[in-house]
Amino acid sequence: SYYLKEYFEGKECNVREYQDSSRVVEQMALLHRAMELPEFVKENNLIPYSLPREFEKHTRELKKVKKYLKSKRQKSDFEYFLYQNFVFFLQKAEKILEEVNTCPQTFSEENLLKKGSLCHGDFQHHNALFTNGEVCFINFERYVLDNPMRDLSLFFRKMMEKNNWRGELGQFVLQNYQKQKPISEEDRLQLYYRLSYPEKFWKIVNFYFNSGKAWIPEKNREKLVTLAGQEQQKQDFLNAVFRTVS
């Protein structure tokens, strides 16, 4: 088996530019409309993605690392700072997981099979190019049967982190997505929980735990400091936009 790729010359999306982000999400919505392929999904026996199972796995891994850090007598500056923030983010992860498990219909794998909505799967700004006046998406190797809010949440979280969770930007970008594809109440719940779960914290923890611990890059501490500093801004935004579900 092999992939045959056609590459495009172009400029990567700059998530600090409002117009770049808004154009990308508009085209993302059109992509999601085109990727509603229930017959293709059925013919190829695609397996639906389970967000609750992912959250459960990530939360279990966080608990394991917390236990490891607690038992470690000598901690580096990074490990000490990480441990100081662990209780807050772990409790948040557990709360989100508990809430997700109370609304199984929203995350039903049967619904995913019925709708047949495919996602890019790894929708980062690096995979959105501006070329010849058009928006081009690349690198579909991780496409998956999942709710379209997977793609939107991946792009949206990165964009908002780079802009300190500026509320007017988030509202503007969500409105541009909905110009092409309405966001249902089910989708709103999906987006809310995907953004609420401390995914970035889990990534930092996962990288730390699965790499050599003799030397920890200073960049990791910087990411953790930024994450902790933005958490209230993030929650304020989620409460304002998704107050009907929070």
RARALIN-V123689 format. One record per backbone hydrogen bond with DSSP energy under -1.0 kcal/mol. CO is the residue of the C=O (numbers start at 1). NH is the residue of the N-H. Records with the same first field share a line. If there is no record, write none. Layout:
# RARALIN-V123689
CO=NH / NH
This chain:
# RARALIN-V123689
11=130
14=17
17=21
18=22
19=23
20=24
21=25
22=26
23=27
24=28
25=29
26=30
27=31
28=32
29=33
30=34
31=35
33=36
35=37 / 118
37=41
38=42
39=43
40=44
41=46
50=54
51=55
52=56
53=57
54=58
55=59
56=60
57=61
58=62
59=63
60=64
61=65
62=66
63=67
64=68
65=69
66=70
67=71
76=80
77=81
78=82
79=83
80=84
81=85
85=89
86=90
87=91
88=92
89=93
90=94
91=95
92=96
93=97
94=98
95=99
96=100
97=101
99=102
100=103
105=108
108=112
109=113
110=114
111=115
112=116
116=37
117=146
119=144
122=124
124=127
125=13 / 128
127=138
128=13
129=136
130=11
131=134
134=131
136=129
140=143
144=119 / 146
145=49
147=150
148=152
149=153
150=154
151=155
152=156
153=157
154=158
155=159
156=160
157=161
158=162
160=165
161=164
166=170
167=171
168=172
169=173
170=174
171=175
172=176
173=177
174=178
177=180 / 181
184=188
185=189
186=190
187=191
188=192
189=193
190=194
191=195
192=196
193=197
197=199
198=202
199=203
200=204
201=205
202=206
203=207
204=208
205=209
206=210
208=211
217=220
218=222
219=223
220=224
221=225
222=226
223=227
224=228
225=229
226=230
230=234
231=235
232=236
233=237
234=238
235=239
236=240
237=241
238=242
242=245 / 246
